[in-house]
Amino acid sequence: MTQPAPFNFIVAKDAKTITVERVFAAKLDTVWAAWTQPDILCKWWAPKPYQCIITTLDFRAGGRWSYSMQGPEGDRHYCFFDYEEVRPKTYYSGRDAFCDEQGNLNTALPSMYWELNFKDQGESTSVRILIRFNSEEDLEAIVKMGFKEGFAQGMDQLDELLADESL
């Protein structure tokens, strides 16, 4: 097994943002597919031992990705991502939030606005994610939930998937 790529995770409380940067040892087409196609995305999105269960994924501006993270004891955490802008193989953005099983926003938990940038580097692809929060408290709540650790594990799982499978 290869060593995971460096994972930059920068919290800027004053700006109410988290920036995540990662380079994947795979071509742009493959990395883009891993972030946008449900049959690939569900294989790496949830940190183990959780599983990502995708209800729907309508990847287009105005579309929605509805999913849950299911734990080994059957507990489920429901979320959605509302896509706002999509520029194929370079960028997409949208709102990520917790919800109930029917997809109704859970206002007790923070929502986030994501901007994902993909850059072709030949045999590798860089992904830069800017996550904006409505308040410092929302940012701190997500960090306390273990977002950094869980997302780092997801990135490592994606590295493994890209290395072990021909997507």
URSUL-V724121 format. One record per backbone hydrogen bond with DSSP energy under -1.0 kcal/mol. NH is the residue of the N-H (numbers start at 0). CO is the residue of the C=O. Records with the same first field share a line. If there is no record, write none. Layout:
# URSUL-V724121
NH = CO + CO
This chain:
# URSUL-V724121
7 = 20
9 = 18
11 = 16
16 = 11
17 = 130
18 = 9
19 = 128
20 = 7
21 = 126
23 = 124
25 = 23
30 = 26
31 = 27
32 = 28
33 = 29
34 = 30
35 = 31
36 = 32
39 = 36
40 = 36
41 = 37
42 = 39
43 = 40
44 = 40
49 = 46
50 = 69
52 = 67
54 = 65
55 = 65
57 = 63
59 = 57
61 = 82
62 = 59
64 = 80
65 = 55
66 = 78
67 = 52
68 = 76
69 = 50
70 = 74
73 = 70
76 = 68
78 = 66
79 = 96
80 = 64
81 = 94
82 = 62
83 = 92
86 = 90
89 = 86
90 = 86
91 = 115
92 = 84
93 = 113
94 = 81
95 = 111
96 = 79
98 = 77
99 = 103
102 = 99
105 = 97
108 = 105
111 = 95
112 = 131
113 = 93
114 = 129
115 = 91
116 = 127
117 = 89
118 = 125
120 = 123
122 = 120
124 = 23
125 = 118
126 = 21
127 = 116
128 = 19
129 = 114
130 = 17
131 = 112
132 = 15
138 = 134
139 = 135
140 = 136
141 = 137
142 = 138
143 = 139
144 = 140
145 = 142
146 = 141
149 = 145
150 = 146
151 = 147
152 = 148
153 = 149
154 = 150
155 = 151
156 = 152
157 = 153
158 = 154
159 = 155
160 = 156
161 = 157
162 = 158
163 = 159
164 = 160
